[in-house]
Amino acid sequence: MTGFAELNRTDAIAAMGKDQFDLLIIGGGITGAGIALDAVTRGMKVALVEMQDFAAGTSSRSTKLVHGGLRYLKQLQIDVVAEVGKERAIVYENGPHVTTPEWMLLPFYEGGTFGKFMTSIGLRVYDFLAGVKRSERRVMLSKEKTLSKEPLLKKEGMLGGGYYVEYRTDDARLTIEVMKEAVKNGALAVNYVKANSFVYKDGRVCGIHAKDLIGGSDFTIHGAKVVNAAGPWVDELREKDQSKQGKVLQHTKGIHLVIDQSRFPLKQAIYFDTPDGRMVFAIPRDGKAYVGTTDTVYKGELANPVIEREDAEYVIKAINYMFSDLDITIDDVESGWAGIRPLIFQEGKSASEISRKDEIWQSASGLITIAGGKLTGYRKMAENVVDLTAKLLHNEGKGPFKACQTIRMPISGGQVGGSAGYPAYVQRMTEIGMRHGLTHADAARLSQMYGANAERLFQHTEGSEYSLGVNLPIEVLMQLNYAMKEEMAVTPADFFIRRTGALFFHMDWVKKYKIPVIEYMAMVYGWTDVEQQIYTQELDQLITEAKPAAG
């Protein structure tokens, strides 16, 4: 079996060019990763290509919550709330190292979107629809109790608050762990491979002409069924298939800003009203507070949306409206990110009113497309796509294939005894990490982050001929080696954004280790001076774009 590593990209590409697959997936975000895992564990032969890095699009630029969609209850999208609400617990149990319960405070005010009665009823209905376990059901709080949970909140007009559980996640790492589990089970998955055009036989799509954007080779991949899970690029692929009829995408943009806790000492995750009646999250994480999101129609370049000054000012205005004593300015923002939601266009609806429900459709050529949906519902979306694929393959005499296997299947790193066994597992791994020379704090942090893969991570300082003389501390070297050898990190941006999240939450760390990380990757991968310069410039550009301009 071909392993999941940058060093094995050429092997995976060679295998993709030779084999015939039951299912070929275009798109390596959470949707594509989920489909790959579902399909391969049912017994299908699966290949997946992603033209950027895994999770480089929407799947690393979300609000980083596996949440049940309380705002969809307000829009009476009952079916969306019920489905994604139940999925939260499944996603958590299958990967407690990348998903964490987070108590959310919903303060309500005179004249606000949610009054006391509506908040109480709404959260109770939410608990019921989402099948929330007893220990995590909503609690209604007095004004005093609400302010004791978060003293920074605006006091004027406050009536009280609702207290309920959401789940915080690292969206990019969740995607990569799902992808690694798919590969472990036999799928082939490669990043930086672009689907240039489709291959047809008797008018039916049966593969793609692909290009390796790293090595430069062109090759063909054959798949009995092809799934378009390209997120924001879904319609571009439908155009190549000449099947962009009927429903189309409506791209909307959402941004998030990150502020250090020294400036925004947020104790408690908050879901709050903005002056224009929208709802925004403020969430503490790793010594920072991050706030978002906006929801505006987007018609710009898909690969690299950026934070416009207007976006940043909207979020800052929302912060100062709800946390009125802080007086946050754009200069306080350390970093941030912008992401695109690939929603399905609905006539006459504003960006924030468009349904987040996913839909699957098939073109005349047989191309299967999935669009819309939410991070939380990725596993269920995958199940629906693979159910359809299995049925179509069965009609062609292929199979039989098993029923969906993923409802109780830990993702990579998730084999920790579920949420109940996770704390003890982390404690045990922390002790092992310290034996490998880590401080207690670093060993605990990395054990939590990598879960059942922590022990393999700790071994990645040993036996590397390149590590001699490299100016990197042991904990950085471990993560870098692991990202390169076991998580197909190809570029410095892959490492600093998708494998560690550092560009969003630890900008000082990125700036401190940027040069030695690039030098180390250049040694291992044999980059030319020109390649090293290109990757350095790319990372510098991303560092600049992560901080909205104050001018």
N, C-alpha and C positions, 0 to 999 in steps of 0.2 A: 504493500500500500504506500502511496506517495504521501509523505508527511506534509504538515502545514507550516512551511517555512519559505522565506525568500530564496534560500539556497536551493530549494526544490522546485522553484517556479518553472525552470526549463524542463524538468522531468514531467511535471503536471501538464505543461503545454504540449509536450511530445505525446503524452498519453491521450490528451483530448483530441489531437489530430488523427489518432489511429483508431480510436474506439467508436462504437455506435452506442448512443445513450438513449435510455427510455425518456429522460427528461433533461432538457437544456434550459437553464435559468439565466436570464439577462438581468443583472442588478444585484449588488452585494450589500444592500442595506439590510435592516432587520427583517423586512418582508421576504427578500430573496433567501436570506440565511435560514429563516424559519421554514420556508418551502423545501430547501435542500435537506434539512434535518428530517422533516416529516417524510419526504419521499424516499430518502435512502434507508430509513428505518422500517419502511414498509416493504423493502426489497427491490426498489427501482435502482437502475444504474443512472447516476446523476452527475451532471457537470454544471458549473456556475462560473460566469465571467462578470467582472466589475471593471468599468473603464477608469475609475479613480481608485482610491484605496477603499477597502471595506469600511462602510459606515461614514464615508467622507461627505455624503450629502445630508439629507434630512436626519439620518440616524445618529449623527453626532451633534446635532444643532437644535435639539428639542428642549423642553423645560426640564428634562431629566426626571420626569415623574412617571411611574406606572400608576396612573390614577384612573378613578372610575368615572370621571367626567360629570362632576356635579353640575357644571354649567349647562350640560345637555339635558338635564332634568328640567331646568328653567325653560329650555326650548321644547320641552315635551318630547324629546327623542328617547322615549322610554326603553326601546329595544337596544339602543346603543349603550345606555347606562347599565342595563341588566347584563348584557354580554361582556362588556369590558370590565365591569365590576367584579364579576365572577372570575375573570381571567387574571386579575391582579394577584389573587392568592396562589394560583397555579404558577405564575411567573416567579413569585417570591419563593415558593417551596422548591422549585427546580433550580434556583440560583441565588441562595441567600447571601452569597458573597458580593453580588452586584446589585442587589435590591434590599432596601431597608425600610421597615415601617417608620413613618414620620407623622406624628400627631400634628394636625393642621388646625389653626385657629381662624375661625370666620367671624370677625367682629361685625356687629350690626349697629346701625346708627339711625337716628330720626331722618326720615326721607330717603334712606338708602335702598339699594336693590333688594336686599333681603331684610325683612322685618323679623321680629322675634318669633311670631307665629309661623311665618313661611319658612324660616330657618329650621325651626323645630320639626315641622311636618316634612319639609324637604329632606332633611338629614335622616329622618326616620324612614321615609320612603326609599331613600338611597341605601340605607343599611339593609332594608328588606330586598330590594332589587339586586343588590350586589352580593347578597348572601354573606354579609359581614359577620365574622365570628364574635361571640359575646364579649370577649375582652376588648374588642376594638370598636364597639358600638358608640354612637355619638353621645356626648354629654352636653347639656346646656349650662352655660355659666353666667353668673351675675356680672355687672359692670366691674365690680371690685376684683372678682376672680379673673376676669378677662385681662384686666390691667396687671394683675400679679403674674400672669403668664408672660405678658409682653408689655413692660412699662413704657416703651417708646411710642406706643399707639396714641393717636389723637384722642383726647379725653372728651372734648366738646361734642355733645349730642350722642355719646355712646350709650347704648341700652343694655349691652351684654355681648355674648358670643356663643357660637357653636364650636364644639371641639370634636374632631373626628379624625380618622386615620387615612392617610394616603401612603404611597410607597415611593421613596426616592431611589433613583437608579443612576448608574453611569451608562448612558445609552450606547456609546460606542463600544465599551467593554462588553456590555450585554450582547451586542451584535456579534462581536468577535468570538465570544465564548460559545454562542449558538453555532457559528460557522465552524469553529474548531471541533465541536461535537459531531457535526455533519461529516467533516473530513475524517475524523476518527472512525466513523461508521462506514467509510468507503466512498464518500462523495469526492469529486475533484473540484477545487475552487481556486481561482486565480484572480488577483487584483491587477490593475493596469492593463487590462485586455479589453479592447473596444470591439463591439459588434458593428461592423461596417455595413453589412447588407445581409439579406436573408437568402437562403438556398431553398429552391422549390423543386418539387417533383410532381408532375401532373396537377399543377396549380396549388399544391399543398405545401406549406412551409415544413422543411425537414432539416433545418440547420442554419448556421450562420457562417459568413466569411468574416474572420476575426483578425485583429492586428495586436501583436504584443507591443505596447507602447514603451516598454523598457528595452527589450532586446531587438525590436524592430521587425521581427519576422511576421509574415502573413500566413495564416493557416485556416483550415475549414473544420468546423465541429458539426457532427451529424447528431440530431436528436429526433426521435419519433414524435415528441411533443415539445414545443417551445413556449416558455412562459416569459412574458414581458413584465418584469417587476422592477422597472427602472425608475420608479418614483417620479421626480419632476420631468424626467426625459421620456415618460411613457408615450406621449403623443408624437415625439420625434420618431420613435420606433414604429408607431402605427403609420406614420407618413411613409417610412421606408417600405412598409408592407402594403401601402396604398389602401389603407383601411381606416383612415381617420374620418369616420362618419359618425353621426349621432352624437353621443356624449363626448365632451372634451374636458380637459383639465382647466381649472382656475387656480393659478399659483397665488398664494398669499405669503407674505413675509412676516416672520416674528423675530424680534431681537431680545437679547438678555444682557444685562449689565452686571459686572462683578465689582464689589466694593469691599475693601478690607474691614474686618470687624472693629479695628481701632477707630474707624470713622463711622461705621454703621453697626453698633454692637447688638445685633439682632439675636435674641435668645431662642426664638420660637418661629416655626414656619407659619406664615400668614397668607390668607387668601382674601383679597380686599377689593372694594369698589374703587373705581377711578372717577374723576369728576365727570367724565362723559358716559358713565353707566356701564363700562366694561369691567371685567374682573382681572386682577393681576396677582401673581404669586411673588412673595418675598421669602427666600429660603436660606437658612444658615448652612454652610458647608465648608469644612476644612479651614476654619479661621476667616472665612469670607461670608458675605451675604450676596446672593444673586437675585435679581429682580427681572421679571418679564411676564407676559410678552405682549408685543404689539401684534396687530392683525390687519395688514394692509395689502391691497391688491398689488402684485409684483409682475412687472413685464421686462425685467432686466436679464442680465446674463445668469444662467442657471448654476454654473459650476462654482461661482465664488461670490455669493451675495455679501454685501458689507453693511455695516451700521452707518446709516446716514445721520447727520447731526439732528435732523428733525425727529428721527426715531428715538435717539438718545434723550432728547429734550422731553419727549412725551413720557418716557419712563421716569426720568428725574422729577418731572412735575407730579407724577403719580406717587412717587416716594415722599416728596415733600408735602403732599396733600394728606397722606395717612400718617406720616412720621414727621409732624410739623416742626418739632424742635431741632431737627438735624441740620437743616439748610444744606443739603447735598448739592454739589455743583458737578459739572462735567469733569472738572479737574480731579475729583475724588474717584473717578472710574478707573480701575486698574486694567480691566480687559472686558471682553464681551464676545458675543457671537451672534450671527444672523443666520437664520435657516428658512427654507422654503417648504411650505405645506403643499403637496400635490393633491388638491381637492377636486371634486367633480363639480363642474360649473352648474349653477342653478340660477335661472333667469330671475332678475329683480332682487337677489339677496346680496347683502353686504358681505364683506370678507369674513366677519366674525359670525354671521348667521348661516354660512354654508355648512351643510351637514358633514360630519367627519366619518360618516359610514362608508365602509369599503364596498366596492362593486367589482364583479368579475364578468368579463364578456369575451366572446370569441369572434374573430374575424372570419370572412369567407375562406381564407387560406388555412384556417385552423389555429392561427396565433392566439394564445390565451393571454389576456391582459388583466392585471389586477391594479386598481387605483383607489385612492382615498384611504380611509382607515387611520388607526392610531397605533402608536408604539405598544400600548397595553394589549391590544387585540392581535398582536402579530402571530401568536401560535394558532389561534382560531382561524385567522385569515389563511394561514398556510394549510390547515386541515381542509378548508373548503376548496382551495385550489387543487390540492392533491387528490381529494375525493373526485373532482371532475376529471383530472388527468387519468386516474386509475380506471374510471368508467370508460373513457375514450380509448385507452389502451386495451381494456378488456374487450371492447367491441371490435378491435383489430386482432383478437386472438392472443394478446400478450397477457402475462400474469400467470396465476392469480397473485394479487398483492394483498398484504395484510391490511387490517383496519388501522386507523391512526394510533400511534404508539406514544405520542409525546406528552400526554396529560400528566403522567407521573414519571417523566424522564429527566433526570438532572442534566443540565447543560455542562459543558467543560468547566471544571472547577467547582461544580455544584454538588459533588459527591461527599457531602459533609454531614450526613445524617439529618438532612432537612433543617428547617429553622430551629427546631428544638436542639439538635446536636451541634449546631454551628458554633456557639460560644466556646464549648469545650474543645472543639476541633481547633479553633483559633488559638486557644491557650496552649494546646499541645504543639502546634506549628510554631508559635512564638518561641518556645523553648528550643526547638530545632534550629530556628533562624539565628538565635543567639549563639548556638554552638558553631555556626558558620561565620561568626565574627560580627554579626549585626548588633546594634544597641537594642535594648528592649523596645523602645518606641518604634524603631524602624522595623523590627521583626514583627511586632504586633500589627503595624499599619499594612505591611506587605502580606501578612497572613490573612488579614481581613479582605484585602483587595483581590488576592489570587485564589483564595479558598483552597480547594483540594490540589491545585497546581502549585501551591507555595513551596512544597518540598522540592519539586523540579526547578523552580525559580532559584532557590537557595544554592543549587548545585552549579549554577551558571557563572560562577567566578572561577571554577576549577577547570584546568585543562585547556584554557584558551591561550594560544601562543601570542595573540595580539594584546593580551591584557598587561603584559610586562611593559612598564614605562608609561602606561596610559594614565593621564592625570584625571582619573575618575574615582570617586569613593566607591566602596564595595556595593552599597545599596543601589547606586545608579548603574554600575556595571552589570549587576545581576539583571535588572529590568531591561537594559539595552540588549544584552545577549539573549535573554528569553524572547524579547520582542522580535529580534532578527531570526533566531533559530526556530522558534515555535509559534510565531504569530504573523509571519510574512510581512514584517515591517520593512519597506523598501527604501523609504526616504526619511530624513530627519523630521519632517512634518508628521509622518505616520507615527513616529515615536512620541513626539512632544504633544500631539493632539489626540489621536485615536487610541494609542496604547497606554497613555498615562493621564490624559486630561490636563497636563501641566500648563499648557498655553492659556487655558481658561482660568485655572484656579491657583497656579503657582508661577506667575510670570517671572519672578526673581530667580526661581530655580532654572527656568528655561534660559534666561540670559547668562546665568552663572556657568551652566554646563553646555551651552550651545556649541562652542568651538571644539572642546574635547570629544563630544558625542559625534560631531560631523567628521572629525579626524579619525576616530575609531571606525565609524561606518565605512569611510573611504578605504581604510586599510583592509577591512574584512571583505568588502565587495569589490575591491580593486578599481575604484573610480579613477578616471583621468582627472587632471587638474581642472579641466573645463566642466566635467560633471560635478565635481565638488563645488565649484563656484556657482553653478546653476542651482544646486540644492541649498546652498547657503543663502543665495539671493531669495529663493522661494520662501525659506523660513523667515528671513528678515522682513520680507513683505507681509507675511502673515502676522508677525509680531506687531508691525506698524498698524495693520488693519484691525487688530483686536482691540485697540484703544481708540475710541471715537475722538476725532480732532476737537480740541477746545476752541480753536480760532474761528 
